[in-house]
Amino acid sequence: GTTTGGLIVRCSKETSSSEVPGRLATGALVVELEHDEKVERLHYERLSGDGPERGWVSTSCRGKQLLRLSNEELDVASFEEE
């Protein structure tokens, strides 16, 4: 995602589904809504950073991890108030 302007976001889990306008930017912070490890797809909601508010992204591509867990402790209530 860093060399392409971010991750492609899709409307549903299937990689053949329609793309959502915009890409999930490198460094964006998201919360997992659903994770299908078998097909390496994550349904997310964006908490900070740039890109679509929610959608489905690939978690890896050709063996490269595209997302990583954050160590940050978050006050989720503060994000819900925004």
FISE-317026 format. One record per residue: residue number from 1; residue in three letters; x, y, z of N, C-alpha, C in turn. Coordinates in Angstrom, 3 decimals. Layout:
! residues N
+-----+--------+----------+----------+----------+----------+----------+----------+----------+----------+----------+
! num ! residu !      n.x !      n.y !      n.z !     ca.x !     ca.y !     ca.z !      c.x !      c.y !      c.z !
+-----+--------+----------+----------+----------+----------+----------+----------+----------+----------+----------+
! NUM !    Ala !        X !        Y !        Z !        X !        Y !        Z !        X !        Y !        Z !
...
+-----+--------+----------+----------+----------+----------+----------+----------+----------+----------+----------+
//
This chain:
! residues 82
+-----+--------+----------+----------+----------+----------+----------+----------+----------+----------+----------+
! num ! residu !      n.x !      n.y !      n.z !     ca.x !     ca.y !     ca.z !      c.x !      c.y !      c.z !
+-----+--------+----------+----------+----------+----------+----------+----------+----------+----------+----------+
!   1 !    Gly !    0.782 !   -1.205 !    0.000 !    0.000 !    0.000 !    0.000 !    0.828 !    1.277 !    0.000 !
!   2 !    Thr !    2.075 !    1.236 !    0.505 !    2.841 !    2.482 !    0.600 !    3.271 !    3.008 !   -0.757 !
!   3 !    Thr !    3.481 !    2.133 !   -1.721 !    3.926 !    2.579 !   -3.043 !    2.760 !    2.877 !   -3.977 !
!   4 !    Thr !    1.553 !    2.493 !   -3.592 !    0.391 !    2.672 !   -4.466 !   -0.612 !    3.690 !   -3.932 !
!   5 !    Gly !   -0.275 !    4.366 !   -2.838 !   -1.192 !    5.355 !   -2.284 !   -2.195 !    4.776 !   -1.320 !
!   6 !    Gly !   -2.015 !    3.542 !   -0.910 !   -2.910 !    2.934 !    0.066 !   -3.520 !    1.643 !   -0.442 !
!   7 !    Leu !   -4.373 !    1.068 !    0.390 !   -5.003 !   -0.209 !    0.071 !   -6.323 !   -0.003 !   -0.662 !
!   8 !    Ile !   -6.581 !   -0.868 !   -1.620 !   -7.869 !   -0.864 !   -2.314 !   -8.934 !   -1.315 !   -1.328 !
!   9 !    Val !  -10.038 !   -0.583 !   -1.302 !  -11.164 !   -0.900 !   -0.423 !  -12.317 !   -1.360 !   -1.297 !
!  10 !    Arg !  -12.964 !   -2.435 !   -0.888 !  -14.091 !   -2.988 !   -1.643 !  -15.353 !   -3.000 !   -0.809 !
!  11 !    Cys !  -16.497 !   -3.122 !   -1.503 !  -17.811 !   -3.087 !   -0.861 !  -18.113 !   -4.333 !   -0.048 !
!  12 !    Ser !  -17.579 !   -5.474 !   -0.467 !  -17.848 !   -6.724 !    0.245 !  -16.585 !   -7.569 !    0.289 !
!  13 !    Lys !  -16.669 !   -8.704 !    0.936 !  -15.517 !   -9.570 !    1.158 !  -14.880 !  -10.067 !   -0.139 !
!  14 !    Glu !  -15.683 !  -10.299 !   -1.147 !  -15.164 !  -10.840 !   -2.402 !  -14.254 !   -9.824 !   -3.092 !
!  15 !    Thr !  -13.109 !  -10.293 !   -3.561 !  -12.171 !   -9.395 !   -4.241 !  -12.695 !   -8.942 !   -5.598 !
!  16 !    Ser !  -13.762 !   -9.569 !   -6.069 !  -14.373 !   -9.158 !   -7.332 !  -15.468 !   -8.108 !   -7.127 !
!  17 !    Ser !  -15.765 !   -7.753 !   -5.867 !  -16.804 !   -6.756 !   -5.602 !  -16.330 !   -5.366 !   -6.011 !
!  18 !    Ser !  -17.256 !   -4.440 !   -6.070 !  -16.954 !   -3.071 !   -6.495 !  -15.984 !   -2.389 !   -5.546 !
!  19 !    Glu !  -15.088 !   -1.586 !   -6.119 !  -14.181 !   -0.772 !   -5.313 !  -14.941 !    0.411 !   -4.731 !
!  20 !    Val !  -14.595 !    0.761 !   -3.505 !  -15.100 !    1.975 !   -2.873 !  -14.175 !    3.104 !   -3.331 !
!  21 !    Pro !  -14.710 !    4.292 !   -3.637 !  -13.835 !    5.396 !   -4.055 !  -12.797 !    5.730 !   -2.988 !
!  22 !    Gly !  -11.571 !    5.898 !   -3.395 !  -10.473 !    6.226 !   -2.496 !   -9.782 !    4.973 !   -1.993 !
!  23 !    Arg !   -8.625 !    5.163 !   -1.384 !   -7.848 !    4.050 !   -0.818 !   -7.627 !    4.304 !    0.660 !
!  24 !    Leu !   -7.477 !    3.226 !    1.406 !   -7.160 !    3.336 !    2.824 !   -5.684 !    3.699 !    2.942 !
!  25 !    Ala !   -5.424 !    4.888 !    3.464 !   -4.071 !    5.434 !    3.480 !   -3.152 !    4.695 !    4.444 !
!  26 !    Thr !   -1.885 !    4.662 !    4.091 !   -0.858 !    4.130 !    4.979 !   -0.900 !    4.904 !    6.290 !
!  27 !    Gly !   -0.890 !    4.193 !    7.396 !   -0.921 !    4.827 !    8.708 !   -2.311 !    5.047 !    9.274 !
!  28 !    Ala !   -3.346 !    4.779 !    8.476 !   -4.709 !    4.924 !    8.991 !   -4.932 !    3.914 !   10.111 !
!  29 !    Leu !   -5.703 !    4.307 !   11.095 !   -6.024 !    3.440 !   12.214 !   -7.446 !    2.932 !   12.031 !
!  30 !    Val !   -7.608 !    1.622 !   12.059 !   -8.930 !    1.027 !   11.844 !   -9.254 !    0.072 !   12.983 !
!  31 !    Val !  -10.543 !   -0.206 !   13.127 !  -10.999 !   -1.215 !   14.065 !  -11.593 !   -2.365 !   13.250 !
!  32 !    Glu !  -11.312 !   -3.568 !   13.680 !  -11.787 !   -4.763 !   12.988 !  -13.265 !   -4.987 !   13.290 !
!  33 !    Leu !  -14.067 !   -5.108 !   12.224 !  -15.472 !   -5.471 !   12.369 !  -15.650 !   -6.968 !   12.126 !
!  34 !    Glu !  -14.895 !   -7.489 !   11.177 !  -14.912 !   -8.917 !   10.852 !  -13.599 !   -9.250 !   10.168 !
!  35 !    His !  -13.051 !  -10.416 !   10.487 !  -11.796 !  -10.831 !    9.866 !  -11.954 !  -12.261 !    9.390 !
!  36 !    Asp !  -11.810 !  -12.467 !    8.099 !  -11.850 !  -13.805 !    7.523 !  -10.414 !  -14.201 !    7.207 !
!  37 !    Glu !   -9.800 !  -14.914 !    8.143 !   -8.397 !  -15.286 !    7.987 !   -8.185 !  -16.240 !    6.821 !
!  38 !    Lys !   -9.186 !  -17.053 !    6.520 !   -9.054 !  -18.038 !    5.445 !   -8.797 !  -17.368 !    4.094 !
!  39 !    Val !   -9.514 !  -16.271 !    3.823 !   -9.341 !  -15.560 !    2.548 !   -8.557 !  -14.254 !    2.716 !
!  40 !    Glu !   -8.036 !  -14.034 !    3.928 !   -7.200 !  -12.866 !    4.231 !   -7.893 !  -11.547 !    3.889 !
!  41 !    Arg !   -9.108 !  -11.398 !    4.415 !   -9.873 !  -10.169 !    4.186 !  -10.355 !   -9.616 !    5.529 !
!  42 !    Leu !  -10.346 !   -8.286 !    5.637 !  -10.754 !   -7.607 !    6.863 !  -11.841 !   -6.584 !    6.562 !
!  43 !    His !  -12.934 !   -6.661 !    7.302 !  -13.975 !   -5.630 !    7.260 !  -13.625 !   -4.663 !    8.380 !
!  44 !    Tyr !  -13.481 !   -3.397 !    8.069 !  -12.980 !   -2.420 !    9.040 !  -13.872 !   -1.193 !    9.097 !
!  45 !    Glu !  -13.662 !   -0.422 !   10.164 !  -14.177 !    0.938 !   10.273 !  -12.981 !    1.812 !   10.613 !
!  46 !    Arg !  -12.809 !    2.902 !    9.868 !  -11.655 !    3.788 !   10.061 !  -11.877 !    4.688 !   11.272 !
!  47 !    Leu !  -10.870 !    4.752 !   12.140 !  -10.917 !    5.629 !   13.303 !  -10.153 !    6.929 !   13.053 !
!  48 !    Ser !   -9.035 !    6.832 !   12.335 !   -8.255 !    8.036 !   12.022 !   -7.475 !    7.791 !   10.742 !
!  49 !    Gly !   -6.959 !    8.867 !   10.190 !   -6.241 !    8.770 !    8.927 !   -7.174 !    8.998 !    7.752 !
!  50 !    Asp !   -6.665 !    8.760 !    6.564 !   -7.422 !    9.028 !    5.347 !   -7.928 !    7.747 !    4.707 !
!  51 !    Gly !   -9.012 !    7.901 !    3.970 !   -9.571 !    6.784 !    3.228 !  -11.037 !    6.575 !    3.546 !
!  52 !    Pro !  -11.649 !    5.610 !    2.880 !  -13.066 !    5.324 !    3.101 !  -13.353 !    4.995 !    4.571 !
!  53 !    Glu !  -14.503 !    5.412 !    5.046 !  -14.880 !    5.216 !    6.446 !  -14.955 !    3.740 !    6.819 !
!  54 !    Arg !  -15.436 !    2.900 !    5.889 !  -15.496 !    1.465 !    6.156 !  -15.460 !    0.701 !    4.856 !
!  55 !    Gly !  -15.122 !   -0.568 !    4.956 !  -15.075 !   -1.418 !    3.782 !  -14.262 !   -2.666 !    4.057 !
!  56 !    Trp !  -13.916 !   -3.357 !    2.992 !  -13.145 !   -4.605 !    3.057 !  -11.799 !   -4.410 !    2.376 !
!  57 !    Val !  -10.735 !   -4.870 !    3.032 !   -9.387 !   -4.808 !    2.468 !   -8.707 !   -6.160 !    2.601 !
!  58 !    Ser !   -7.708 !   -6.397 !    1.760 !   -6.878 !   -7.591 !    1.887 !   -5.886 !   -7.364 !    3.019 !
!  59 !    Thr !   -5.611 !   -8.424 !    3.778 !   -4.652 !   -8.308 !    4.875 !   -3.240 !   -8.677 !    4.451 !
!  60 !    Ser !   -3.120 !   -9.357 !    3.302 !   -1.791 !   -9.666 !    2.771 !   -1.881 !   -9.823 !    1.257 !
!  61 !    Cys !   -0.736 !   -9.706 !    0.617 !   -0.666 !   -9.851 !   -0.838 !    0.690 !  -10.463 !   -1.185 !
!  62 !    Arg !    0.641 !  -11.597 !   -1.862 !    1.872 !  -12.303 !   -2.267 !    2.824 !  -12.508 !   -1.084 !
!  63 !    Gly !    2.247 !  -12.884 !    0.058 !    3.044 !  -13.157 !    1.242 !    3.446 !  -11.939 !    2.052 !
!  64 !    Lys !    3.089 !  -10.747 !    1.595 !    3.445 !   -9.522 !    2.318 !    2.268 !   -9.070 !    3.168 !
!  65 !    Gln !    2.523 !   -8.841 !    4.452 !    1.500 !   -8.358 !    5.372 !    1.171 !   -6.905 !    5.044 !
!  66 !    Leu !   -0.124 !   -6.599 !    4.854 !   -0.544 !   -5.245 !    4.481 !   -1.047 !   -4.428 !    5.668 !
!  67 !    Leu !   -1.448 !   -5.109 !    6.728 !   -1.932 !   -4.441 !    7.940 !   -1.163 !   -4.984 !    9.131 !
!  68 !    Arg !   -1.091 !   -4.190 !   10.181 !   -0.458 !   -4.687 !   11.404 !   -1.267 !   -4.220 !   12.601 !
!  69 !    Leu !   -1.167 !   -5.000 !   13.681 !   -1.841 !   -4.633 !   14.918 !   -1.150 !   -3.429 !   15.532 !
!  70 !    Ser !   -1.929 !   -2.576 !   16.143 !   -1.390 !   -1.403 !   16.812 !   -1.230 !   -1.701 !   18.300 !
!  71 !    Asn !   -0.203 !   -1.152 !   18.896 !    0.011 !   -1.279 !   20.341 !   -0.685 !   -0.164 !   21.108 !
!  72 !    Glu !   -1.242 !    0.801 !   20.375 !   -1.839 !    1.962 !   21.020 !   -3.070 !    1.575 !   21.824 !
!  73 !    Glu !   -3.164 !    2.141 !   23.037 !   -4.394 !    2.018 !   23.795 !   -5.290 !    3.149 !   23.333 !
!  74 !    Leu !   -6.522 !    2.811 !   23.023 !   -7.421 !    3.801 !   22.470 !   -8.594 !    4.050 !   23.385 !
!  75 !    Asp !   -9.033 !    5.283 !   23.423 !  -10.281 !    5.618 !   24.079 !  -11.325 !    5.665 !   22.981 !
!  76 !    Val !  -11.967 !    4.525 !   22.731 !  -12.910 !    4.401 !   21.615 !  -14.044 !    5.397 !   21.753 !
!  77 !    Ala !  -14.454 !    5.721 !   22.975 !  -15.538 !    6.678 !   23.191 !  -15.204 !    8.024 !   22.573 !
!  78 !    Ser !  -13.940 !    8.435 !   22.615 !  -13.578 !    9.733 !   22.044 !  -13.735 !    9.724 !   20.528 !
!  79 !    Phe !  -13.520 !    8.578 !   19.872 !  -13.704 !    8.483 !   18.436 !  -15.195 !    8.494 !   18.091 !
!  80 !    Glu !  -16.018 !    7.887 !   18.929 !  -17.452 !    7.820 !   18.657 !  -18.109 !    9.183 !   18.775 !
!  81 !    Glu !  -17.516 !   10.091 !   19.547 !  -18.080 !   11.426 !   19.730 !  -17.808 !   12.335 !   18.548 !
!  82 !    Glu !  -16.797 !   12.032 !   17.754 !  -16.399 !   12.927 !   16.650 !  -17.433 !   12.996 !   15.566 !
+-----+--------+----------+----------+----------+----------+----------+----------+----------+----------+----------+
//
